Amino acid sequence: MKILLRIFSALITMLLCAESALAGEKTELTVFAAASMTETMTQLKTLYESEHPDIEIVYNFDSSGTLKTQIENGADCDVFISAAPKQMNQLDISVDPAANPDRLDFVLQGTRINLLENKVALVVPEGNPKGIESYDQLADSLKKGSVLLAVGNSDVPVGQYTQKILAFYGLEESELAAAGVFTYGSNVKEVTTQVSEAVVDCGIIYATDAFSAGLTVVDTATAEMCGQVIYPAAVLNTSRHAEAAKEFLAFLTTNTADQVFEAVGFSPLHE
């Protein structure tokens, strides 16, 4: 019965797409992407739509955790790009059950790729008033309580990478939070804004956000400190425009897209 329903649903979708094409309507692709991709994906939308006048890209930018929850709750989404494997794994039935304990099944199998790699950067406001120069120095300052650091919440990837960096230095986040040396942001853009506006002494964000915001990077975390920062991407099996979504995802792996990503500090992977 489930197979018949899926076949029927697919036929309805095909008929609707054909109807739209005959009427000259554009196919609307909804792409959920990590907030740290706002600038690059906006640029790529312009490039893609200029070559595909029948396609309209609609973005939803937010923290990967928020996007994952929206997808789980039934939001319309054709392509999902997460700032960490964790949120994609939670939607992928093919991964180990430990990574997807709820056995959610939203990823269209055969479409998932590791699209990009980023770096976790320590950034400072203009003029670097506290003279912060490295993660080592930051760790010492946090222990002394002499610095105010902006970090992401624990449910967003940049916050999770930050937690790993703190653990690398043997620091307890709960103790530091209680000491009042942290401010939090619900996504990487909020953390970036706090640093740009100099309401904090420093912040931990992605290197690409630092570039886009014109912030000074004083250090970047090694893989030993927080692991690789991998951005997986996939078409969702709930997509009403799966073929068009696959074509857009393929475009994100082209030389044209690579140049846009590399210009702000991303490293294309395409694995």
N, C-alpha and C positions, 0 to 999 in steps of 0.2 A: 504493500500500500504506500509506504514512504517513497519507494522508487517511482511509482506512478504519479504521486503528487509532485515530486521533483521534476519529472518529465513534463507534466502539465504546466508547472510554474515556468519552466524554461521556454515552452512554446508560447505562453502568454507574453513573456518578456520579449521574445523575438518579434512577435506580432506588433507589440507596442513600439519597439525600436524602428521597425519597418514603417509603421504609421507616421512616426515622428520625422523620419527621413523624407518621406513623401511630402510631408507638410512643410519641409524646410526648417524644421526645428533643430536646435543644437542638442547634442548629447551632453548632459551635465554630469561631470565626474566629481564626486566628493572625496577629497583627500584629507585624512587626519594625519597631521605631522607634528612632531615635537616642536615646542616653541623656539628652540634654538635654530630651527631651519627657516624661520619667517622670511628673512631677507633673501636667501638663496632661492627658496621655492617661489617667492613672489616674482623674482626675475625670470625663473624658468617657465612660469605660467605664461608670461608675455611671449617668450620665444616659442613655446609649444602651440599656443593658440594662433600665432601668426602663420604657422605651417599647417594647422588643422582647424580651419574656420568652422568646422562642424562640431567642435568640442569646446565646452566651457568648463574650466577648472574652478571648483569652489573649495576653499580651504577652511579647515578648522585647526587652529594652532593652540596648543595648550600643553601642560605637562603630560608625559606619556601615561602616567597613572590615571589621570582624569580622562584622557582619550580612551584608554582601555575600558574604563568603567562605562563610558557612554556607549561604546560598541557593545559591551556585554548587555546593556539595558535596551538595546534595539535601535540605536541611532543609525541613520542611513550613512554608510561609508563604503567606498569602493576600494581605496588604497589606504593602508595604515603604515606609517613610518615612525618607529619608536626610537628614543634616544638610548635605549638599552635592551638587551635580549629579554630581560625579565618580563616586561609587559607583553611582548610578542609571544613569549613562551606560554604565558597564561591564557592565550587565545588559540594555541596550536595543539591540537589533539595528538599530533605525531610525536611530541616530546615526551620525555620521562614523566610519569605521573607526579613525581616529586616537584617538578617545575610547573605542572598544571594540575593541582590537586582537585580542582572542581571539574576537570575534564571538559572544559569549554572547547567548542569546535567552530572557529570562525575563519581560520586561515585556509585559503584555497590551496590545496596541496600542489606542489610543483612550481609555485610562484615565489616562495620566500627566498630572499637573498640577503646577504650582508652587504649593505649598500655603501656605507661610509665609516670612517674612523675619525674621532675627534680627540682632543686633549683637554684635561681638566687643569684650568689655569688659575693661578693666584694673581688677582688684579688689585690695583690701588687707585684711588682718586687722583685727579690732577695735582701734581706737586708732591705726591706721596708724603703727606705730613708726618707720618709715623716712621718713615724711613725703612719700611719693610722690604726685604730683598730676597727672601726665600721661604720655603715651607719649613725648613729647620728653624729659622728665626721666628716664624709664626708660632710654631709649637712652643717655643720657650716663652713667648709673649703671652700665649693663652694660659700657660701654667702660672704666670705671674699676675694674670688678670689685667694686663696693661694695654689690651687691644680690643676693639669691637669688630667682630667678623660677621659678615652677611653670608648665610648659607641657605641651601634649599631645604624644604621640608623633607622628612624621611620617606614620604611616599612618592617623591619624584626622583628620577635618575640622578640628577646632579647632586641631590642631597644624599643619595645612597653612595655615590662615589666619594663624597666628602666624609661620610661615616667610615669608609675604608681607610681614608687618609688619616683620620684621627686615630683609628685603631693601630695603624702602622706606627704611629708615634706613642702608642700606649696611653692615649687620652680617652677619658670617658665623656661622651657627649652630654649625658644627663648632669654630670657634675659641672661641666662648663656652662650649660644652659642655666643651671641654678645660680651660677656665679655672675650671670648677666653679661657674658662676653659674646653672646650670639644675638643676631636678629635673623628672622626667617623670611623666606619668600616662597610662595606657592608654586612658582615655576622659575626657570632660570632668568627670564626677562625681569621679574621683580627683584631678584638679587642684583642683576646688572644695574637696574635703575638706582638702587640704594647706593651702589659704589659711584655711579656717575654723578649723583647728587651730593656726594661726600657726606652722607649721613652716617657712614661707617668708615672705619680705617682701612678695610680691605674686604675682599669677597672671593668666593670660590665659584667660578663659572666655567663655561666652555671657552676654549681659545677662539672659536668662531664668533661667539657673542662679544668677546673682548674686541675683536677686530671691527665688528659692525658698529660697536659703541665708541670706538676710538679710545679704549682704555689701555693703560700700560700693564703688560704682563711681566711680572717679576720672576715667575717660576712656573714650570709645568710639572705635573705629577708623572712619575714613571709607572710602567706597568706593574712593577713590584709594589708600588704604593696603593694602587686602586684597580689594577687590571686594565684591559683594553676597553676603550670607550667605543663600542660597536653600535651602529644604527642599522637594525634589520628593517626590511620593507617587504610587504606582501599584499597581494590582492585578497580581498575577503570573499568567502564563499557565499555571502549574503548580497554581493554586488549585483545590481540589476544590469550592469554594463561590463561584464567580466572581460570581454575581448578588448574593448576600448581601454579598460583599466590596465590590462596586460601591456598594451601598446605604450601607454604613458609610463608604466614602470620600466619598460625597455628603453624608453627615451632617457630616463634618469641614469642609465648606464652608458650613454653615448659620450663621445669626446666633447660635444657641445656642453652637455651637462657637467662633465668632469671639470671643464675650465671654470665654470661658475662656482662649483663647490671648492675647487682648489684655491680660487682667488681669495676666499675668506678663511682658509686654513683647514678645510676638510681634506681627508685622504680617501679617494675612491677605492673601494674594495671589489665589489661585483662578485663576491663568492657565492 
